[in-house]
Amino acid sequence: MTRLADRLGLALPLLQAGMGAVAGPELCAAVSRAGAGGTLALYKEPPARAARLAREVAAATSCPFGVNVVPEVTGPATCLDQLRAVLPELPRSAFVTSFGLPDADAAQAVQAAGHPLVIQVGTVTEADAALGQGAAVLVLQGTEAGGHLLGRLPVDRLLADVRARHPDAVLAVAGGIATGGDLADAIARGADGAMAGTLFIPVAESTAHPTFKQRVIEAVADDTLITSLFHIGWPHRPHRVLRNPLVTADQRAPATFIATTRVDGREHPIPRYSAAAPGNDTTGRIEEMAMYCGRSCTRVTARHPAAVTVARLRQEYESARGPRTTSPSPANGTPARTSGSRKPTRIQER
Ligand SMILES: Cc1cc2nc3c(=O)[nH]c(=O)nc-3n(C[C@H](O)[C@H](O)[C@H](O)COP(=O)(O)O)c2cc1C
């Protein structure tokens, strides 16, 4: 279908982003069974638990899926420990995605185990380095994306720059993808596929907190903004989130505990300004927590099961790839054409 789909063995050239607090085994397996690249977030999971979660996915799907590491958060030693625990649990067809450049040891461990390494980058320099590390696929993240941001360029600009330097690289874009029309447009502009995160926050199998899901469904692009406010646990990395009372406040409130999340029966307190997103096991002042969300939220409208979301996107993509009349995207990164439902007003979507 495209080089991305061929390389990773997918029916559709779309990866679901690994997302802490959102992308557990159920979401990963459901997206994978639907033919896209379901991905399990390992984020800060201790190695033994990470291995157990990967086993759960492997038992629930026979289609390719990925596991996602965030070396910048775990540090290189823990990232390697996670991989050493998880890699033996993966079927041959699995892939590993990394948010930012992994350490050389981590990259080697993935490659020695025979799995394609997918590296998400935000700059041309990082793209060069990721290919130097042997990445099978690069994910080019633009500033439209939800979550932590690796660069400062809109996605179209980054794609054009990296494609010009690396005509044969397998490139997926991240940021601004929520419909099959978005995906088809990205491919028409030189990508081999895409990664989407925000699209999957509200789906039935996602473990995002119900309030987080609802806010994404209601939001339009201008309800998101880039901030550095939610720095505790992941400093020095700007992130795109939904506006909330903390983001718009004139004065900083103290970084006291505002919520609790439960993992394997143990309670973990969450301070105000924590990087942790609210999951379905979180209680407390959910509205004050970091709700990562991309500008694509404008076109995210439903809480369907993942299979329905992926099937809809596939249908839109296939019909958009019929006879094409699309002109190149304008310089501001607004997609030239999209399909799927939109949110003319927030009230209508409620
Ligand atoms: C709620 C949320 C959590 C995220 N967590 C991670 C993560 O744990 N690892 C990672 O590689 N990327 C993470 N990302 C970023 C995605 O990899 C990707 O860049 C982004 O979702 C693409 O933009 P979109 O959300 O507009 O589709 C996260 C994004 C969101 C929205």
The ligand as a Gaussian input file, in Angstrom:
#p B3LYP/6-31G(d) Opt

LIG

0 1
 C       -2.091000      12.162000      25.269000
 C       -0.784000      12.028000      24.541000
 C        0.252000      11.307000      25.120000
 C        1.446000      11.102000      24.419000
 N        2.421000      10.314000      24.978000
 C        3.459000       9.911000      24.209000
 C        4.334000       8.867000      24.661000
 O        4.208000       8.324000      25.777000
 N        5.317000       8.463000      23.797000
 C        5.470000       9.012000      22.548000
 O        6.333000       8.556000      21.781000
 N        4.688000      10.024000      22.113000
 C        3.675000      10.459000      22.892000
 N        2.812000      11.432000      22.419000
 C        3.120000      12.148000      21.136000
 C        2.818000      11.304000      19.909000
 O        3.890000      10.413000      19.681000
 C        2.621000      12.110000      18.604000
 O        3.694000      12.957000      18.360000
 C        1.336000      12.945000      18.613000
 O        0.283000      12.260000      19.224000
 C        0.940000      13.304000      17.175000
 O        0.009000      14.353000      17.165000
 P       -1.585000      14.157000      17.313000
 O       -1.795000      13.840000      18.748000
 O       -2.129000      15.471000      16.958000
 O       -2.000000      13.045000      16.426000
 C        1.642000      11.687000      23.132000
 C        0.596000      12.439000      22.566000
 C       -0.597000      12.618000      23.247000
 C       -1.712000      13.396000      22.589000

